[in-house]
Amino acid sequence: MELKSVLLWIAFISFLLFGGVYLIALEIRRREEKKAGELGVAMDTAAAAPGFLSRLKSVVATLLLRSYAISMKVPPLRLYVLKVRGRISLLKTSDEFELRRQTMKLVYLLLGISGMAIVSLTLMHPNVLFFLTVIITVAVIHGLMLEGYVGRLEKKLLLQMLQWFTAVRHAYHAHEMVADAIDEANESSSEEIVRHGERIYDALTSAEPDKELDRYYETAPNRFLKGFASISRLIMEYGDRKDEQQGSLYLRGISSLTGEIQLELMRRNKLDYLLKGLSLIALAPILFTKPIELWARRNFPLMDQFYLSKLGISIHIGLFIIILLSYILLQKLKSEEATAYRADSDISSWEAKAYRSKVVRMIVGWFCPPPGSIRYDHIAELLKETNQNLRVELLQVRRIAIFVGCLFVVVCSISWTHWKSKEWIIAEPPTSYVFLGSLSKEEAKDAREMVELDRQVLRSSGMSVAADDEAIVPIVTSAAKEIGLKLDEGKTTAITQRIMDKLDRYQAEYWKWWEVMLSLILSMLGYYSPIWTLRFQRRLRLTDMRHEVYQFQTMIMILREFERISVEAILEWLYSYAVIFKAPIEKCLSHYSAGAQEALLGLKDETALEEFQRLIEHLIQAEEKIPIKKAFDDLQSEMGFQFERRRLDYEKDLDMKAEMGRMIGFVPMYSLIFAYLVIPLIWMSFKQMDIYFQQIQNL
């Protein structure tokens, strides 16, 4: 069955499914009409009553829940649904059934858009290569659409947080009670932030607030809500302190968080403005590759030799990769992954499951550096610094899997280009029939006859490289008689030379040594890509580390006001909030009873971030010599300096991303014009000149 027929069947089945849903809605309405008639009520009145709409919503909700239950039984679909659920669960904190319904709504929306895009684009150009290109492109864009949806939810939540913080401030002025202020603010705020506000309120008023807050920290969607929950807990534990000049300590903490949120929103809005439209510009060339190719082949028949050759296929694949990479890089520039630091578990990772196999463990043992070696410790430290809860052995499983996958893809691609080139060599028309412009009907007919003659001669010769001119001439004469062609001696000689040239080119389509080396090099690049990714993530973690230190300073600004606070208590509060520095702080606390100064010095040496080291130096001074409040007397100015520096860093980062975005966004368009149109035209010009020179020499 042809690809076009398959797509038509898919469209037909989709139409039937839509019709089925529509009929179900009609049946529900018919029953409502019948019920309304029995009660003597007009249908307009019945429809206006909440019964009809509630029944319709109930049916849709039931379908979504049943779809969720069915998808959990299908392994591939189960993984996808759980991925979508995991991305929205942090922002849509609600009951289990509502979360399932929201998940399936988004799943149906994404799959529906992707399916319609695949069917419509492939119906425009029913070609296997174009179909595979569309499949891969839609798969990548599909995941990025999910990330974009989550990003919009995050931005919406930040805007609601500003309003919520304002409501908390006003309520706190009225009641001067943290829990009551949060509860009152929840009554007048938007739905999304209220869900998190209720969780914070329940945690603060529970019998074990510290444990409940720890649970909330694990699922909090951003660092601002974690910081607010921590500040609220501190004030409830130790009480508020009011200064005549600076005001309430609690309100100062909220003001600090508000300033950070405003800075984050300004950064996101400006970044969206600078990169607006570039994603569409980067993706648009993928829709024009096939039209340009069809136009060139229709108006310049010699272009068939280019677009169907290995060079043409390689350029097509390379152009597709450039478009895809450009789109992905643009989305990465707009994404917030640099501030999405979160601890994950590797218990259920596919690497851990694969490592249970004895064969996999044996293979990993061949490539993994031995424990205790410098290389092993370096990789382990890299995993630790990037907060990857993977053992070195599991990372090696991932690297080997990527190596095998890259090798398989490259080998299949090169083998496919060889096979495609052989097919084209057999079906290649004679160059003497190819000129600028379209072929006439008689020329096209003669070209098809010559192609059929070449095909019969090549098959009769067995595609053997041992065949010579004397063996080919009788085969040419016999094949010409079969298809009714009359050949003189000159044409027979020209056809024989063309057949010998095709045989030589056909036999040359085998794996070359440089192709083997290219496969290994590309596979090795894939093998080392996880290490390079971890090093890049380590650089990105610098921003997250500075954010966390700033939150530490906000907490210490509150804690230093309490006379009975100790350095160990400060570390315990920092530990409850920390993510990046959680492991070193935990280690420091475990050694604190054996020697406070040694434990703090060890904590300082374990982290290379300058801001965190200065923070630990203040704690060391507070432990040895002076009170905590005096040790952090310059904390306010330090926080102001850090905030201003981050603002300048954001501006430089935005300028850099805008410049890179403009460059990356237009690369696919330039590549399409030069690699897929200009270069083929130049190639055709040289090829045509070669044909003209040959014709002149034969005069």
C-alpha angles and dihedrals in degrees: 000000000000122000092246091055091050091052091048089053090050091051090047093051091048089052090051091051091050089049090051092054090047091051090051089054090049091050091052090050091048091054091048090051091049092049091047091050092052089052092046094242124137115247092237089058091045092050090049089054116087092246098083097045093042091050091049092048089047091054092049092047090049091050090050093049092047090048089053092050092048093047090055088063095053108075101212093041090044092058092049095048091048090051091054091045092051093052096051100034092080092056101033100051105177142117120315097254094049090049090052092050092049090048094052092045090057092043092053091046095050095042091046094052092045093048093049091048093051095047096044096045094045093047087057091054112017098197127133095225092046090047092054090046091053092046093054093042094050091046091056095042089046091062092044090051088057091050090048091051091051090047091055090050090051092051091048090050092051091053091050090049091060091055091043093051089051090052090048091051093051092046091047091053088055100043106016087213119118098209094045091048092052092046093050092046090054091060094062103033135093123279100252097051092040090063090058092040091055091050091051091047092049091048094049094048097042125107090252106033096169094057092044091050090050088056091050092049089059092060103028109130096220143009093252095067090045090052092048092050091049093049091047091051091049093052092047090049100045104016131241126293121210126204122197092225103033100029128211118008091217093052091048089056091050090048090054091053091046091055091051092049091049090050091049093049092049090051093049094046093049092046091051090050094049094047097037113133096006093104091057091047090051093048099042097079091066088068093052101049094085096042091050091048093049092047093050094046092047096049098032109035090187087069088076088076091055103042093043095044126092090258092053093046091047091051090049092052092044091050090050091051091049092051092047094047092046092053093047092048091050091052090048090053089054096041126095098223091124089068098037096093109158135154115248133187126233096200094106098029119130090238090060091048092049092047090062089073115094092219092054092047090051093050092046089051090060094055104028117093113245117263112265094029121123092247093050093049091047093054091044090052090048091053090048094050092051093047093241110155092210129120117230089250092056091049087053089054089056093048093050091048091052090048092052092044093050092046091051093049094047094046091049091047095050092044090050092051090051091050091046091049091052090051090051094047090056093047097039113126120226113274091227088072095052119091138150112289130022123321119249119240092257092048091048090050092049090048092052090049091051091048091051090048092051091048093052093046093049092049092046091051090053090235086276120165089209091070114109135190093273091054094045098050096067090046091052092049092048094047092048091055091051093056094038101251123149113214130185123206094268094052091045090054092048092049091048092052090048091050091050090050090051091048091052092048092045092052090047091062098098136109111292124206092247090054090055089050091047091053092051093045093051090046091050089051087055090047093056095038094091090056092048090047091053091050090050090048089051089059090049090050089068089078092049092048092053090048091053093047089052089054089049089054091050091053093046089050086063098037095051090065092066115086097207096052118115134200091250090052090051090052090050091053091047090049092054090056102034126104107163095031095037096104097049092044090050090051090049092051092049090055096038096095091054092056129337097205094047091048092050092047089051090051090051094050093047094064125054097197108118095212092053092047091054089050091053091047089058089050090051090053091048091051095049113028123359139032119275094247092055092044089059098037091123094047095106093055090043091054091048090051092048092048092051092046091052090050090054091045089053091052093050090045091052092050091049093047092047092053093046091045093054091048095047094042095059098040093087092051092050090046091051093052098044103031099037102034115013097043093047090050091051090047090050091051093054091044091051091048089053090052092049092050090051091050091049091051091051093054 
